[in-house]
Every structure is written in structure tokens, then in C-alpha cells.
Amino acid sequence: MYVRSKAGIGRALAGIDNVFYAPSENEASSVSMADLCLALGLSYVCFRLPERIEEKATSGTLAKLERWEKRRSFELTTPQALKAKPETLAALRF
């Protein structure tokens, strides 16, 4: 199953750049739920299978993902940020 899922992720990464959109730093309102879901999924794959992203993702996809990850909402939910264990949920607000 692991081998099949790695192959599927590789196929998806090969074609995702054509449909994946990343907003500019100042853009907030034109983000679709589909783009947000793709960004979250890619971010998770980067976290769990970084070698797969390096092998199969295009430079365009990586650049778009980097723009997403610079958004404050993404910065606050990275595994590194969540290790901080804030005292209240209000500390996670952006």
C-alpha cells in the first residue's frame, strides 16, 4: 500500500501545477477552498514525505507552496509551531 500511495502522490504532483493557485502576499479574498485544500495537502506531504516532494514536484508548485506557507495561518499550524503548546487557544489566533 505504501508503494502504491507513493506512486499516486508522484503522479498527482506531476500535474498539480496547472491547477494550483497561490495568492500573493497582500491577497486574501480571492482564495478558493480548493486551493486551500491543495495547499494543506501539499504541506502535509512535505511534512510526511519530503523526499517525494523533492523528486516529483515542479519548481512552480514548490514556489506556490512556499507562498502559502508564508501566510500567518499556515505559520501558526506547522508542526514546529504546534510543539510550542500555547497556554490557550487564543494564543494561536492570527
C-alpha positions as CSV (number, residue, x, y, z in Angstrom):
1,M,0.0,0.0,0.0
2,Y,2.9,2.4,0.8
3,V,4.4,1.8,-2.6
4,R,1.1,2.4,-4.3
5,S,0.4,5.6,-2.4
6,K,3.9,7.0,-3.2
7,A,3.3,6.3,-6.8
8,G,-0.1,8.0,-6.7
9,I,1.4,11.1,-5.0
10,G,4.1,11.2,-7.6
11,R,1.5,11.2,-10.4
12,A,-0.5,13.9,-8.7
13,L,2.5,16.1,-8.1
14,A,3.5,15.9,-11.8
15,G,0.3,17.6,-12.9
16,I,-0.8,19.7,-10.0
17,D,1.0,22.9,-11.0
18,N,-1.6,23.6,-13.8
19,V,-4.5,23.9,-11.3
20,F,-2.8,25.0,-8.1
21,Y,-3.1,28.7,-7.3
22,A,-1.2,30.6,-4.6
23,P,-2.2,34.2,-3.6
24,S,0.3,37.0,-3.4
25,E,1.3,38.2,0.0
26,N,-1.3,41.0,0.1
27,E,-4.2,39.0,-1.5
28,A,-6.7,37.5,0.9
29,S,-10.2,37.4,-0.7
30,S,-9.7,35.5,-3.9
31,V,-8.5,32.2,-2.4
32,S,-10.8,29.3,-3.2
33,M,-11.4,26.4,-0.8
34,A,-10.0,24.1,-3.5
35,D,-6.7,26.0,-3.5
36,L,-6.6,26.0,0.3
37,C,-7.2,22.2,0.4
38,L,-4.4,21.6,-2.1
39,A,-2.0,23.8,-0.1
40,L,-2.9,21.9,3.1
41,G,-2.5,18.5,1.4
42,L,0.9,19.5,-0.2
43,S,2.1,20.9,3.1
44,Y,1.2,17.6,4.8
45,V,3.0,15.6,2.1
46,C,6.1,17.8,2.6
47,F,5.9,17.1,6.3
48,R,5.5,13.3,5.9
49,L,7.2,12.5,2.6
50,P,9.7,15.3,1.9
51,E,11.7,13.1,-0.5
52,R,8.6,12.6,-2.7
53,I,8.1,16.4,-3.0
54,E,11.7,16.9,-3.9
55,E,11.6,14.2,-6.6
56,K,8.3,14.9,-8.2
57,A,7.0,18.5,-7.6
58,T,7.8,21.1,-10.2
59,S,9.6,24.3,-9.2
60,G,6.3,26.2,-9.8
61,T,4.4,24.0,-7.4
62,L,7.2,24.4,-4.8
63,A,7.2,28.2,-5.2
64,K,3.4,28.3,-4.8
65,L,3.5,26.1,-1.7
66,E,6.2,28.4,-0.3
67,R,3.9,31.4,-0.8
68,W,1.1,29.6,1.0
69,E,3.4,28.6,3.9
70,K,4.4,32.3,4.4
71,R,0.8,33.1,5.3
72,R,0.3,33.7,9.0
73,S,-2.4,31.0,9.3
74,F,0.0,28.4,7.9
75,E,2.9,29.5,10.0
76,L,0.9,29.0,13.2
77,T,-0.1,25.5,12.3
78,T,3.2,24.0,11.3
79,P,4.4,21.0,13.3
80,Q,7.2,23.2,14.7
81,A,4.8,25.9,15.8
82,L,2.4,23.4,17.4
83,K,5.2,21.9,19.5
84,A,5.1,25.2,21.5
85,K,1.9,24.2,23.2
86,P,0.4,27.6,24.0
87,E,-1.5,28.0,27.2
88,T,-4.7,29.0,25.5
89,L,-6.2,28.6,22.0
90,A,-6.4,32.4,21.8
91,A,-2.6,32.4,21.5
92,L,-3.0,30.7,18.1
93,R,-5.2,33.4,16.7
94,F,-3.9,35.2,13.7
